[in-house]
Amino acid sequence: MKKNINFIMKYKMEDLLSMTFRMFQKIWKDSVKISVLFILPGALAYGFSFIYFFNFFLKYITKINQNPGDIRILINFLTAYGLLFLGMIIYILLYTYVSSVISYKSFKKAHNEDIDIKECAITVFKEKFGRIFLQGLLKTLIIIGIEIIFIILIAICTFFISYSTINILMLLKIMMILTIILLSIGFIAVIFWLSYSLIFSKEAILYDNLGVIDSLGKSFNLVKKNWWRVFGITYLFNLMMSFLANMIISPLLIFAILPIYIKIITGLINNKIDEISNIFSNMFFYIAIIYGVMILIQSVIIALFNPVFKSLFYLDLKVRKGELEEAVKDIANDVKEEIIAT
Amino acid sequence: MKIDENDYKGYFEKEGKNPILASFILILLIGALYFFIQSLIVYTYRIIDYVIYRDKYINTFDFIEAVKQIYQRYKYPLLITLFICQFGILLFPTIYLFKRWHFKNTAKYFYLKNFDLPAVILSMIGALSVIPLVDLTSRISFYFFPILKKLSEAVTPLFSANNNPLEYALLIIVIGLTPAICEEVVFRGYFQRTLSRKIKEPWHYILSGFIFALYHQRPLGILALTLVGVYLGFIYYRFKSLYTSMSAHFIYNTTIVLIMNLSFLNTFLENNYTPILLLSSSLFIINGIIIFLYSLRKKFKKEDEYLITSETENIS
């Protein structure tokens, strides 16, 4: 009786890492297929919009300095920025969808349920993706909202020091500077604290079928008292994945655009932005496609491991919080019955 | 209950676990931490530098000159950072994780007990003869893209000893000795040694050499670094001794530092480049054959087979 045996134990860091790679071995073919299929358009959209924006930026950076009041430049800039934003949104949506499907598949696999990837994709799209999208949006808004409070406070303090007409005391000035430093630290700390506290909200929707608000609460409760562990292991894992992606991507990227790369470096060294801008204008499609493909490879590498890792971590946290005690008891009973029967 | 050290098997040595997977995880983990912390420190230096010398940045348009100046100003902090990161992030965590994941006896596993003087000398000769070959790859890229030569000149202040014996000593310790110890323990002693338990020759040292090259994150130097990595892996496997690859790595790095600093050596190499290249290439091949034959004669391989057949019992 090996059913459900994968998730009844508390994992150590080694367990999480090794099980992630083992799980990857089991589902990598399906994961690669779905990743390439869905992330490709997103990566190309992002690649094209980014290169377009970058090209625009290089082309007009001198003109903006020359004609700071020219409204056409501002409109063009906003258009390029809007396109970049659109490209990013398409990419993020598709990436989130793919990672949700892989996560769902690995969750099912952890329960020894072999479910077809197409079925996973349909289930996630029909039943869960709307909520996943909303929780992502809500999470971002919460974080931005809290950060705005910090920004306002920092701005008030800075304004007070810089523009105050009253000749304020030196001690008060020092206190204000200290407050700004503390608020800046708080600004960064809150980003980390919130994003890691709400890190499992997507998994809560996928596995426990919770609503948008409940999923955030669930993630918060699971991470509570385990924050440092979650932060440490997840951050380390993300670093590892970025390092792996960089190791593969940077030589590929540089060799794919070697002559262009050399020209860009030459332009940078000689401080000739016009030359770089011309390269980007003349070879726009080539550079954008190469860049898109690189984003695709990088995203696929991360999408293959990250959702698997997070799904295992989610189960581990549930065990630690005693939420799977019933499941453990059931398995123990099953094993007992099996032994008696044999 | 106290665990007997002889019975100890780490997490990835237990039944059903894969030590090869452990070696890849460790390389990724250590590499990610190493580059992350190192770049965090280097960027802090840059920010401090920008705050202090803001006017210089605004008035300077020469990119190479600006980079050169940064390296000149922060030469000692950068060298000390490199030294601390190599030991603190590469070496010690590797040993700690090895003991946690594999066995207690690091010296035996990493082949730190076998010292053979002729093997060390042969390895060092090979390392010296590989330098002109590595230099050839740089020359080819400089020929096609001359700007890269200018770019590489930007880092010269970091390796400059300024004819000062103390600076020579510092450079030899930080650039020559430190990577020779730390990188060899990680890449040959641990990574390649673990790969060789399941992967056959020559694939384990080709793979570890390639990953050694990728790990340095210098895309244009991949060919040269792979050549060096494979050579170091080859001697390590043939002689079953970490001292051979450590000494070869040390002599390789130190010679490069000396060539960069001693102008007469540099001039001599420039004036006689073609004969030196031909001579060293021939020497490299002949030395490789001698290493191969010598390793067979000394039967280092037999000892290794003994280790693999009853590996867990013997290593621990």
Chai-1 contact restraints between the chains, C-beta under 6 A:
chainA,res_idxA,chainB,res_idxB,connection_type,confidence,min_distance_angstrom,max_distance_angstrom,comment,restraint_id
A,E14,B,Y11,contact,1.0,0.0,6.0,A-B,restraint_1
A,L17,B,I25,contact,1.0,0.0,6.0,A-B,restraint_2
A,S18,B,L21,contact,1.0,0.0,6.0,A-B,restraint_3
A,F21,B,L21,contact,1.0,0.0,6.0,A-B,restraint_4
A,L239,B,A32,contact,1.0,0.0,6.0,A-B,restraint_5
A,L239,B,F36,contact,1.0,0.0,6.0,A-B,restraint_6
A,M240,B,L28,contact,1.0,0.0,6.0,A-B,restraint_7
A,M240,B,L29,contact,1.0,0.0,6.0,A-B,restraint_8
A,M240,B,A32,contact,1.0,0.0,6.0,A-B,restraint_9
A,F243,B,G31,contact,1.0,0.0,6.0,A-B,restraint_10
A,F243,B,A32,contact,1.0,0.0,6.0,A-B,restraint_11
A,L244,B,L28,contact,1.0,0.0,6.0,A-B,restraint_12
A,M247,B,L214,contact,1.0,0.0,6.0,A-B,restraint_13
A,S250,B,P219,contact,1.0,0.0,6.0,A-B,restraint_14
A,P251,B,P219,contact,1.0,0.0,6.0,A-B,restraint_15
A,P251,B,I222,contact,1.0,0.0,6.0,A-B,restraint_16
A,I254,B,P219,contact,1.0,0.0,6.0,A-B,restraint_17
A,I262,B,F145,contact,1.0,0.0,6.0,A-B,restraint_18
A,I262,B,I147,contact,1.0,0.0,6.0,A-B,restraint_19
A,I265,B,I147,contact,1.0,0.0,6.0,A-B,restraint_20
A,T266,B,I147,contact,1.0,0.0,6.0,A-B,restraint_21
A,I269,B,F63,contact,1.0,0.0,6.0,A-B,restraint_22
A,N271,B,F61,contact,1.0,0.0,6.0,A-B,restraint_23
